[in-house]
Amino acid sequence: MTYWLFQGNPKYYRIIDGIRDFEQMPWLVTRYAKDISHGDGVLIWKSGDKAGVYAIAEIIESPK
């Protein structure tokens, strides 16, 4: 299993609200899309003020 670090920038997306409110959350992947697979792990990183890992998730479908 591979783990990926997905960064959420609060200037563009309310990442904390998304983590709290959604069971599934779409994510724009601009790099390594062909390497990301169903079942891979994800660490959701919030950038900016109070930066850090705020959630652990799992890829449920391949990027499109």
N, CA, C, O and CB atoms as a CASP TS submission, in Angstrom:
PFRMAT TS
TARGET T0000
AUTHOR 0000-0000-0000
METHOD Language model
MODEL 1
PARENT N/A
ATOM      1  N   MET     1       0.855  -1.182   0.000  1.00  0.00           N
ATOM      2  CA  MET     1       0.000   0.000   0.000  1.00  0.00           C
ATOM      3  C   MET     1       0.893   1.235   0.000  1.00  0.00           C
ATOM      4  O   MET     1       1.905   1.292   0.699  1.00  0.00           O
ATOM      5  CB  MET     1      -0.968   0.004   1.230  1.00  0.00           C
ATOM      6  N   THR     2       0.500   2.207  -0.788  1.00  0.00           N
ATOM      7  CA  THR     2       1.201   3.487  -0.872  1.00  0.00           C
ATOM      8  C   THR     2       0.399   4.541  -0.118  1.00  0.00           C
ATOM      9  O   THR     2      -0.831   4.500  -0.099  1.00  0.00           O
ATOM     10  CB  THR     2       1.418   3.913  -2.356  1.00  0.00           C
ATOM     11  N   TYR     3       1.094   5.473   0.496  1.00  0.00           N
ATOM     12  CA  TYR     3       0.435   6.611   1.148  1.00  0.00           C
ATOM     13  C   TYR     3       0.758   7.880   0.389  1.00  0.00           C
ATOM     14  O   TYR     3       1.871   8.053  -0.107  1.00  0.00           O
ATOM     15  CB  TYR     3       0.872   6.740   2.631  1.00  0.00           C
ATOM     16  N   TRP     4      -0.223   8.768   0.302  1.00  0.00           N
ATOM     17  CA  TRP     4      -0.089  10.032  -0.396  1.00  0.00           C
ATOM     18  C   TRP     4      -0.394  11.165   0.556  1.00  0.00           C
ATOM     19  O   TRP     4      -1.212  11.020   1.465  1.00  0.00           O
ATOM     20  CB  TRP     4      -1.009  10.088  -1.620  1.00  0.00           C
ATOM     21  N   LEU     5       0.264  12.294   0.347  1.00  0.00           N
ATOM     22  CA  LEU     5       0.011  13.502   1.122  1.00  0.00           C
ATOM     23  C   LEU     5      -0.748  14.471   0.220  1.00  0.00           C
ATOM     24  O   LEU     5      -0.207  14.946  -0.778  1.00  0.00           O
ATOM     25  CB  LEU     5       1.349  14.140   1.657  1.00  0.00           C
ATOM     26  N   PHE     6      -1.997  14.762   0.570  1.00  0.00           N
ATOM     27  CA  PHE     6      -2.813  15.710  -0.184  1.00  0.00           C
ATOM     28  C   PHE     6      -2.878  16.998   0.614  1.00  0.00           C
ATOM     29  O   PHE     6      -3.254  16.992   1.787  1.00  0.00           O
ATOM     30  CB  PHE     6      -4.248  15.145  -0.468  1.00  0.00           C
ATOM     31  N   GLN     7      -2.512  18.103  -0.023  1.00  0.00           N
ATOM     32  CA  GLN     7      -2.494  19.395   0.659  1.00  0.00           C
ATOM     33  C   GLN     7      -3.766  20.169   0.360  1.00  0.00           C
ATOM     34  O   GLN     7      -4.167  20.302  -0.796  1.00  0.00           O
ATOM     35  CB  GLN     7      -1.264  20.212   0.241  1.00  0.00           C
ATOM     36  N   GLY     8      -4.394  20.675   1.406  1.00  0.00           N
ATOM     37  CA  GLY     8      -5.563  21.535   1.266  1.00  0.00           C
ATOM     38  C   GLY     8      -5.199  22.948   1.679  1.00  0.00           C
ATOM     39  O   GLY     8      -4.803  23.184   2.820  1.00  0.00           O
ATOM     40  N   ASN     9      -5.331  23.881   0.763  1.00  0.00           N
ATOM     41  CA  ASN     9      -5.018  25.274   1.045  1.00  0.00           C
ATOM     42  C   ASN     9      -6.302  25.994   1.437  1.00  0.00           C
ATOM     43  O   ASN     9      -7.212  26.112   0.616  1.00  0.00           O
ATOM     44  CB  ASN     9      -4.345  25.959  -0.180  1.00  0.00           C
ATOM     45  N   PRO    10      -6.394  26.479   2.676  1.00  0.00           N
ATOM     46  CA  PRO    10      -7.634  27.130   3.127  1.00  0.00           C
ATOM     47  C   PRO    10      -7.975  28.420   2.373  1.00  0.00           C
ATOM     48  O   PRO    10      -9.089  28.929   2.501  1.00  0.00           O
ATOM     49  CB  PRO    10      -7.528  27.436   4.594  1.00  0.00           C
ATOM     50  N   LYS    11      -7.033  28.953   1.592  1.00  0.00           N
ATOM     51  CA  LYS    11      -7.346  30.119   0.751  1.00  0.00           C
ATOM     52  C   LYS    11      -8.292  29.733  -0.381  1.00  0.00           C
ATOM     53  O   LYS    11      -9.023  30.578  -0.897  1.00  0.00           O
ATOM     54  CB  LYS    11      -6.053  30.732   0.173  1.00  0.00           C
ATOM     55  N   TYR    12      -8.278  28.453  -0.770  1.00  0.00           N
ATOM     56  CA  TYR    12      -9.069  28.000  -1.909  1.00  0.00           C
ATOM     57  C   TYR    12     -10.158  26.997  -1.555  1.00  0.00           C
ATOM     58  O   TYR    12     -11.085  26.792  -2.337  1.00  0.00           O
ATOM     59  CB  TYR    12      -8.171  27.398  -2.923  1.00  0.00           C
ATOM     60  N   TYR    13     -10.059  26.372  -0.389  1.00  0.00           N
ATOM     61  CA  TYR    13     -11.009  25.309  -0.028  1.00  0.00           C
ATOM     62  C   TYR    13     -11.151  25.253   1.483  1.00  0.00           C
ATOM     63  O   TYR    13     -10.155  25.320   2.204  1.00  0.00           O
ATOM     64  CB  TYR    13     -10.547  23.929  -0.584  1.00  0.00           C
ATOM     65  N   ARG    14     -12.363  25.133   1.962  1.00  0.00           N
ATOM     66  CA  ARG    14     -12.616  25.029   3.403  1.00  0.00           C
ATOM     67  C   ARG    14     -12.355  23.594   3.846  1.00  0.00           C
ATOM     68  O   ARG    14     -13.287  22.820   4.066  1.00  0.00           O
ATOM     69  CB  ARG    14     -14.079  25.462   3.756  1.00  0.00           C
ATOM     70  N   ILE    15     -11.090  23.254   3.972  1.00  0.00           N
ATOM     71  CA  ILE    15     -10.665  21.875   4.202  1.00  0.00           C
ATOM     72  C   ILE    15     -11.206  21.295   5.507  1.00  0.00           C
ATOM     73  O   ILE    15     -11.612  20.133   5.535  1.00  0.00           O
ATOM     74  CB  ILE    15      -9.159  21.800   4.205  1.00  0.00           C
ATOM     75  N   ILE    16     -11.219  22.067   6.573  1.00  0.00           N
ATOM     76  CA  ILE    16     -11.718  21.560   7.855  1.00  0.00           C
ATOM     77  C   ILE    16     -13.209  21.266   7.761  1.00  0.00           C
ATOM     78  O   ILE    16     -13.669  20.249   8.281  1.00  0.00           O
ATOM     79  CB  ILE    16     -11.444  22.572   8.989  1.00  0.00           C
ATOM     80  N   ASP    17     -13.969  22.137   7.106  1.00  0.00           N
ATOM     81  CA  ASP    17     -15.400  21.878   6.898  1.00  0.00           C
ATOM     82  C   ASP    17     -15.609  20.625   6.062  1.00  0.00           C
ATOM     83  O   ASP    17     -16.496  19.823   6.354  1.00  0.00           O
ATOM     84  CB  ASP    17     -16.074  23.080   6.219  1.00  0.00           C
ATOM     85  N   GLY    18     -14.799  20.453   5.025  1.00  0.00           N
ATOM     86  CA  GLY    18     -14.916  19.266   4.184  1.00  0.00           C
ATOM     87  C   GLY    18     -14.645  17.985   4.953  1.00  0.00           C
ATOM     88  O   GLY    18     -15.360  16.996   4.789  1.00  0.00           O
ATOM     89  N   ILE    19     -13.626  17.996   5.782  1.00  0.00           N
ATOM     90  CA  ILE    19     -13.307  16.814   6.593  1.00  0.00           C
ATOM     91  C   ILE    19     -14.459  16.501   7.536  1.00  0.00           C
ATOM     92  O   ILE    19     -14.834  15.341   7.706  1.00  0.00           O
ATOM     93  CB  ILE    19     -12.000  17.032   7.395  1.00  0.00           C
ATOM     94  N   ARG    20     -15.010  17.524   8.141  1.00  0.00           N
ATOM     95  CA  ARG    20     -16.082  17.335   9.118  1.00  0.00           C
ATOM     96  C   ARG    20     -17.405  16.916   8.460  1.00  0.00           C
ATOM     97  O   ARG    20     -18.124  16.072   8.996  1.00  0.00           O
ATOM     98  CB  ARG    20     -16.286  18.618   9.914  1.00  0.00           C
ATOM     99  N   ASP    21     -17.725  17.504   7.302  1.00  0.00           N
ATOM    100  CA  ASP    21     -19.060  17.365   6.735  1.00  0.00           C
ATOM    101  C   ASP    21     -19.235  16.254   5.705  1.00  0.00           C
ATOM    102  O   ASP    21     -20.361  15.829   5.449  1.00  0.00           O
ATOM    103  CB  ASP    21     -19.440  18.628   6.120  1.00  0.00           C
ATOM    104  N   PHE    22     -18.145  15.778   5.110  1.00  0.00           N
ATOM    105  CA  PHE    22     -18.277  14.819   4.013  1.00  0.00           C
ATOM    106  C   PHE    22     -17.716  13.451   4.369  1.00  0.00           C
ATOM    107  O   PHE    22     -16.656  13.340   4.986  1.00  0.00           O
ATOM    108  CB  PHE    22     -17.581  15.345   2.777  1.00  0.00           C
ATOM    109  N   GLU    23     -18.439  12.419   3.974  1.00  0.00           N
ATOM    110  CA  GLU    23     -17.921  11.060   4.109  1.00  0.00           C
ATOM    111  C   GLU    23     -16.960  10.754   2.962  1.00  0.00           C
ATOM    112  O   GLU    23     -15.983  10.027   3.140  1.00  0.00           O
ATOM    113  CB  GLU    23     -19.079  10.031   4.136  1.00  0.00           C
ATOM    114  N   GLN    24     -17.245  11.315   1.785  1.00  0.00           N
ATOM    115  CA  GLN    24     -16.359  11.198   0.634  1.00  0.00           C
ATOM    116  C   GLN    24     -16.044  12.600   0.139  1.00  0.00           C
ATOM    117  O   GLN    24     -16.907  13.477   0.149  1.00  0.00           O
ATOM    118  CB  GLN    24     -17.001  10.329  -0.497  1.00  0.00           C
ATOM    119  N   MET    25     -14.796  12.810  -0.297  1.00  0.00           N
ATOM    120  CA  MET    25     -14.392  14.145  -0.721  1.00  0.00           C
ATOM    121  C   MET    25     -13.579  14.043  -2.008  1.00  0.00           C
ATOM    122  O   MET    25     -12.505  13.441  -2.009  1.00  0.00           O
ATOM    123  CB  MET    25     -13.575  14.855   0.391  1.00  0.00           C
ATOM    124  N   PRO    26     -14.077  14.628  -3.118  1.00  0.00           N
ATOM    125  CA  PRO    26     -13.286  14.622  -4.354  1.00  0.00           C
ATOM    126  C   PRO    26     -12.047  15.494  -4.184  1.00  0.00           C
ATOM    127  O   PRO    26     -12.054  16.460  -3.420  1.00  0.00           O
ATOM    128  CB  PRO    26     -14.135  15.119  -5.556  1.00  0.00           C
ATOM    129  N   TRP    27     -10.988  15.142  -4.902  1.00  0.00           N
ATOM    130  CA  TRP    27      -9.730  15.882  -4.782  1.00  0.00           C
ATOM    131  C   TRP    27      -9.098  16.006  -6.154  1.00  0.00           C
ATOM    132  O   TRP    27      -9.015  15.026  -6.894  1.00  0.00           O
ATOM    133  CB  TRP    27      -8.757  15.185  -3.791  1.00  0.00           C
ATOM    134  N   LEU    28      -8.652  17.203  -6.497  1.00  0.00           N
ATOM    135  CA  LEU    28      -7.960  17.420  -7.765  1.00  0.00           C
ATOM    136  C   LEU    28      -6.527  16.910  -7.628  1.00  0.00           C
ATOM    137  O   LEU    28      -5.790  17.332  -6.737  1.00  0.00           O
ATOM    138  CB  LEU    28      -7.981  18.934  -8.172  1.00  0.00           C
ATOM    139  N   VAL    29      -6.147  16.009  -8.511  1.00  0.00           N
ATOM    140  CA  VAL    29      -4.798  15.443  -8.502  1.00  0.00           C
ATOM    141  C   VAL    29      -4.083  15.926  -9.758  1.00  0.00           C
ATOM    142  O   VAL    29      -4.517  15.643 -10.875  1.00  0.00           O
ATOM    143  CB  VAL    29      -4.831  13.869  -8.434  1.00  0.00           C
ATOM    144  N   THR    30      -2.989  16.653  -9.573  1.00  0.00           N
ATOM    145  CA  THR    30      -2.262  17.189 -10.728  1.00  0.00           C
ATOM    146  C   THR    30      -0.977  16.427 -11.027  1.00  0.00           C
ATOM    147  O   THR    30      -0.427  16.552 -12.121  1.00  0.00           O
ATOM    148  CB  THR    30      -1.939  18.643 -10.498  1.00  0.00           C
ATOM    149  N   ARG    31      -0.498  15.648 -10.081  1.00  0.00           N
ATOM    150  CA  ARG    31       0.725  14.864 -10.284  1.00  0.00           C
ATOM    151  C   ARG    31       0.491  13.434  -9.805  1.00  0.00           C
ATOM    152  O   ARG    31      -0.301  13.191  -8.895  1.00  0.00           O
ATOM    153  CB  ARG    31       1.935  15.505  -9.533  1.00  0.00           C
ATOM    154  N   TYR    32       1.181  12.512 -10.423  1.00  0.00           N
ATOM    155  CA  TYR    32       1.180  11.103 -10.018  1.00  0.00           C
ATOM    156  C   TYR    32      -0.183  10.421 -10.132  1.00  0.00           C
ATOM    157  O   TYR    32      -0.394   9.381  -9.509  1.00  0.00           O
ATOM    158  CB  TYR    32       1.661  10.992  -8.608  1.00  0.00           C
ATOM    159  N   ALA    33      -1.105  10.973 -10.903  1.00  0.00           N
ATOM    160  CA  ALA    33      -2.438  10.381 -11.018  1.00  0.00           C
ATOM    161  C   ALA    33      -2.370   8.923 -11.473  1.00  0.00           C
ATOM    162  O   ALA    33      -3.145   8.090 -11.004  1.00  0.00           O
ATOM    163  CB  ALA    33      -3.291  11.190 -11.993  1.00  0.00           C
ATOM    164  N   LYS    34      -1.452   8.616 -12.378  1.00  0.00           N
ATOM    165  CA  LYS    34      -1.370   7.235 -12.878  1.00  0.00           C
ATOM    166  C   LYS    34      -0.808   6.270 -11.833  1.00  0.00           C
ATOM    167  O   LYS    34      -0.925   5.055 -11.989  1.00  0.00           O
ATOM    168  CB  LYS    34      -0.504   7.187 -14.133  1.00  0.00           C
ATOM    169  N   ASP    35      -0.201   6.799 -10.771  1.00  0.00           N
ATOM    170  CA  ASP    35       0.372   5.954  -9.720  1.00  0.00           C
ATOM    171  C   ASP    35      -0.566   5.747  -8.532  1.00  0.00           C
ATOM    172  O   ASP    35      -0.320   4.876  -7.698  1.00  0.00           O
ATOM    173  CB  ASP    35       1.663   6.557  -9.235  1.00  0.00           C
ATOM    174  N   ILE    36      -1.635   6.537  -8.447  1.00  0.00           N
ATOM    175  CA  ILE    36      -2.574   6.447  -7.329  1.00  0.00           C
ATOM    176  C   ILE    36      -3.569   5.332  -7.607  1.00  0.00           C
ATOM    177  O   ILE    36      -4.157   5.267  -8.686  1.00  0.00           O
ATOM    178  CB  ILE    36      -3.310   7.799  -7.102  1.00  0.00           C
ATOM    179  N   SER    37      -3.755   4.446  -6.614  1.00  0.00           N
ATOM    180  CA  SER    37      -4.614   3.273  -6.807  1.00  0.00           C
ATOM    181  C   SER    37      -5.652   3.150  -5.700  1.00  0.00           C
ATOM    182  O   SER    37      -5.465   3.629  -4.581  1.00  0.00           O
ATOM    183  CB  SER    37      -3.770   2.002  -6.868  1.00  0.00           C
ATOM    184  N   HIS    38      -6.744   2.495  -6.049  1.00  0.00           N
ATOM    185  CA  HIS    38      -7.785   2.167  -5.073  1.00  0.00           C
ATOM    186  C   HIS    38      -7.139   1.467  -3.870  1.00  0.00           C
ATOM    187  O   HIS    38      -6.328   0.557  -4.041  1.00  0.00           O
ATOM    188  CB  HIS    38      -8.894   1.261  -5.717  1.00  0.00           C
ATOM    189  N   GLY    39      -7.493   1.884  -2.683  1.00  0.00           N
ATOM    190  CA  GLY    39      -6.955   1.269  -1.472  1.00  0.00           C
ATOM    191  C   GLY    39      -5.727   1.964  -0.903  1.00  0.00           C
ATOM    192  O   GLY    39      -5.345   1.698   0.237  1.00  0.00           O
ATOM    193  N   ASP    40      -5.097   2.857  -1.679  1.00  0.00           N
ATOM    194  CA  ASP    40      -3.951   3.604  -1.154  1.00  0.00           C
ATOM    195  C   ASP    40      -4.412   4.507  -0.008  1.00  0.00           C
ATOM    196  O   ASP    40      -5.570   4.923   0.040  1.00  0.00           O
ATOM    197  CB  ASP    40      -3.274   4.447  -2.281  1.00  0.00           C
ATOM    198  N   GLY    41      -3.510   4.799   0.895  1.00  0.00           N
ATOM    199  CA  GLY    41      -3.806   5.689   2.007  1.00  0.00           C
ATOM    200  C   GLY    41      -3.513   7.131   1.657  1.00  0.00           C
ATOM    201  O   GLY    41      -2.709   7.418   0.770  1.00  0.00           O
ATOM    202  N   VAL    42      -4.174   8.037   2.363  1.00  0.00           N
ATOM    203  CA  VAL    42      -4.007   9.473   2.138  1.00  0.00           C
ATOM    204  C   VAL    42      -3.915  10.185   3.479  1.00  0.00           C
ATOM    205  O   VAL    42      -4.685   9.906   4.397  1.00  0.00           O
ATOM    206  CB  VAL    42      -5.178  10.046   1.293  1.00  0.00           C
ATOM    207  N   LEU    43      -2.974  11.099   3.580  1.00  0.00           N
ATOM    208  CA  LEU    43      -2.902  12.014   4.710  1.00  0.00           C
ATOM    209  C   LEU    43      -3.348  13.374   4.190  1.00  0.00           C
ATOM    210  O   LEU    43      -2.796  13.868   3.207  1.00  0.00           O
ATOM    211  CB  LEU    43      -1.448  12.070   5.339  1.00  0.00           C
ATOM    212  N   ILE    44      -4.334  13.983   4.832  1.00  0.00           N
ATOM    213  CA  ILE    44      -4.845  15.286   4.412  1.00  0.00           C
ATOM    214  C   ILE    44      -4.139  16.364   5.227  1.00  0.00           C
ATOM    215  O   ILE    44      -4.312  16.457   6.442  1.00  0.00           O
ATOM    216  CB  ILE    44      -6.400  15.372   4.589  1.00  0.00           C
ATOM    217  N   TRP    45      -3.344  17.172   4.538  1.00  0.00           N
ATOM    218  CA  TRP    45      -2.537  18.218   5.148  1.00  0.00           C
ATOM    219  C   TRP    45      -3.209  19.568   4.915  1.00  0.00           C
ATOM    220  O   TRP    45      -3.530  19.911   3.777  1.00  0.00           O
ATOM    221  CB  TRP    45      -1.094  18.212   4.576  1.00  0.00           C
ATOM    222  N   LYS    46      -3.422  20.331   5.977  1.00  0.00           N
ATOM    223  CA  LYS    46      -3.921  21.701   5.860  1.00  0.00           C
ATOM    224  C   LYS    46      -2.726  22.631   5.910  1.00  0.00           C
ATOM    225  O   LYS    46      -1.933  22.587   6.850  1.00  0.00           O
ATOM    226  CB  LYS    46      -4.954  22.044   6.990  1.00  0.00           C
ATOM    227  N   SER    47      -2.599  23.472   4.896  1.00  0.00           N
ATOM    228  CA  SER    47      -1.490  24.424   4.870  1.00  0.00           C
ATOM    229  C   SER    47      -1.907  25.717   5.562  1.00  0.00           C
ATOM    230  O   SER    47      -3.061  25.878   5.959  1.00  0.00           O
ATOM    231  CB  SER    47      -1.039  24.706   3.414  1.00  0.00           C
ATOM    232  N   GLY    48      -0.962  26.630   5.700  1.00  0.00           N
ATOM    233  CA  GLY    48      -1.257  27.935   6.284  1.00  0.00           C
ATOM    234  C   GLY    48      -1.197  27.924   7.798  1.00  0.00           C
ATOM    235  O   GLY    48      -0.433  27.170   8.401  1.00  0.00           O
ATOM    236  N   ASP    49      -2.022  28.779   8.406  1.00  0.00           N
ATOM    237  CA  ASP    49      -2.083  28.895   9.866  1.00  0.00           C
ATOM    238  C   ASP    49      -2.513  27.561  10.484  1.00  0.00           C
ATOM    239  O   ASP    49      -3.456  26.930  10.008  1.00  0.00           O
ATOM    240  CB  ASP    49      -3.061  30.026  10.285  1.00  0.00           C
ATOM    241  N   LYS    50      -1.834  27.144  11.521  1.00  0.00           N
ATOM    242  CA  LYS    50      -2.114  25.861  12.194  1.00  0.00           C
ATOM    243  C   LYS    50      -1.997  24.688  11.220  1.00  0.00           C
ATOM    244  O   LYS    50      -2.839  23.790  11.213  1.00  0.00           O
ATOM    245  CB  LYS    50      -3.525  25.878  12.822  1.00  0.00           C
ATOM    246  N   ALA    51      -0.950  24.706  10.405  1.00  0.00           N
ATOM    247  CA  ALA    51      -0.721  23.656   9.412  1.00  0.00           C
ATOM    248  C   ALA    51      -0.470  22.314  10.086  1.00  0.00           C
ATOM    249  O   ALA    51       0.054  22.248  11.198  1.00  0.00           O
ATOM    250  CB  ALA    51       0.463  24.021   8.508  1.00  0.00           C
ATOM    251  N   GLY    52      -0.853  21.252   9.394  1.00  0.00           N
ATOM    252  CA  GLY    52      -0.599  19.914   9.888  1.00  0.00           C
ATOM    253  C   GLY    52      -1.520  18.906   9.244  1.00  0.00           C
ATOM    254  O   GLY    52      -2.364  19.262   8.421  1.00  0.00           O
ATOM    255  N   VAL    53      -1.359  17.642   9.617  1.00  0.00           N
ATOM    256  CA  VAL    53      -2.211  16.568   9.118  1.00  0.00           C
ATOM    257  C   VAL    53      -3.491  16.563   9.940  1.00  0.00           C
ATOM    258  O   VAL    53      -3.454  16.463  11.166  1.00  0.00           O
ATOM    259  CB  VAL    53      -1.486  15.181   9.190  1.00  0.00           C
ATOM    260  N   TYR    54      -4.611  16.670   9.258  1.00  0.00           N
ATOM    261  CA  TYR    54      -5.906  16.751   9.931  1.00  0.00           C
ATOM    262  C   TYR    54      -6.780  15.525   9.709  1.00  0.00           C
ATOM    263  O   TYR    54      -7.792  15.361  10.391  1.00  0.00           O
ATOM    264  CB  TYR    54      -6.640  17.970   9.465  1.00  0.00           C
ATOM    265  N   ALA    55      -6.407  14.657   8.765  1.00  0.00           N
ATOM    266  CA  ALA    55      -7.238  13.478   8.513  1.00  0.00           C
ATOM    267  C   ALA    55      -6.408  12.390   7.829  1.00  0.00           C
ATOM    268  O   ALA    55      -5.410  12.662   7.161  1.00  0.00           O
ATOM    269  CB  ALA    55      -8.469  13.850   7.644  1.00  0.00           C
ATOM    270  N   ILE    56      -6.852  11.173   8.018  1.00  0.00           N
ATOM    271  CA  ILE    56      -6.310  10.011   7.322  1.00  0.00           C
ATOM    272  C   ILE    56      -7.465   9.434   6.512  1.00  0.00           C
ATOM    273  O   ILE    56      -8.565   9.251   7.033  1.00  0.00           O
ATOM    274  CB  ILE    56      -5.691   8.938   8.329  1.00  0.00           C
ATOM    275  N   ALA    57      -7.215   9.152   5.253  1.00  0.00           N
ATOM    276  CA  ALA    57      -8.286   8.706   4.356  1.00  0.00           C
ATOM    277  C   ALA    57      -7.791   7.560   3.487  1.00  0.00           C
ATOM    278  O   ALA    57      -6.653   7.109   3.615  1.00  0.00           O
ATOM    279  CB  ALA    57      -8.788   9.873   3.473  1.00  0.00           C
ATOM    280  N   GLU    58      -8.665   7.101   2.604  1.00  0.00           N
ATOM    281  CA  GLU    58      -8.340   6.006   1.685  1.00  0.00           C
ATOM    282  C   GLU    58      -8.872   6.350   0.299  1.00  0.00           C
ATOM    283  O   GLU    58      -9.968   6.894   0.165  1.00  0.00           O
ATOM    284  CB  GLU    58      -8.937   4.651   2.187  1.00  0.00           C
ATOM    285  N   ILE    59      -8.099   6.033  -0.722  1.00  0.00           N
ATOM    286  CA  ILE    59      -8.530   6.213  -2.122  1.00  0.00           C
ATOM    287  C   ILE    59      -9.617   5.176  -2.405  1.00  0.00           C
ATOM    288  O   ILE    59      -9.413   3.981  -2.193  1.00  0.00           O
ATOM    289  CB  ILE    59      -7.312   6.061  -3.138  1.00  0.00           C
ATOM    290  N   ILE    60     -10.784   5.646  -2.891  1.00  0.00           N
ATOM    291  CA  ILE    60     -11.878   4.697  -3.160  1.00  0.00           C
ATOM    292  C   ILE    60     -12.099   4.464  -4.653  1.00  0.00           C
ATOM    293  O   ILE    60     -12.832   3.552  -5.037  1.00  0.00           O
ATOM    294  CB  ILE    60     -13.169   5.202  -2.533  1.00  0.00           C
ATOM    295  N   GLU    61     -11.465   5.288  -5.500  1.00  0.00           N
ATOM    296  CA  GLU    61     -11.494   5.027  -6.944  1.00  0.00           C
ATOM    297  C   GLU    61     -10.301   5.698  -7.596  1.00  0.00           C
ATOM    298  O   GLU    61      -9.752   6.667  -7.073  1.00  0.00           O
ATOM    299  CB  GLU    61     -12.819   5.531  -7.581  1.00  0.00           C
ATOM    300  N   SER    62      -9.914   5.179  -8.726  1.00  0.00           N
ATOM    301  CA  SER    62      -8.763   5.726  -9.436  1.00  0.00           C
ATOM    302  C   SER    62      -9.057   7.130  -9.948  1.00  0.00           C
ATOM    303  O   SER    62     -10.204   7.440 -10.269  1.00  0.00           O
ATOM    304  CB  SER    62      -8.368   4.813 -10.597  1.00  0.00           C
ATOM    305  N   PRO    63      -8.030   7.991 -10.029  1.00  0.00           N
ATOM    306  CA  PRO    63      -8.239   9.346 -10.563  1.00  0.00           C
ATOM    307  C   PRO    63      -8.735   9.315 -12.003  1.00  0.00           C
ATOM    308  O   PRO    63      -8.419   8.409 -12.775  1.00  0.00           O
ATOM    309  CB  PRO    63      -6.943  10.154 -10.483  1.00  0.00           C
ATOM    310  N   LYS    64      -9.520  10.331 -12.337  1.00  0.00           N
ATOM    311  CA  LYS    64     -10.071  10.445 -13.696  1.00  0.00           C
ATOM    312  C   LYS    64      -9.585  11.717 -14.325  1.00  0.00           C
ATOM    313  O   LYS    64      -9.930  12.011 -15.469  1.00  0.00           O
ATOM    314  CB  LYS    64     -11.612  10.409 -13.687  1.00  0.00           C
TER
END
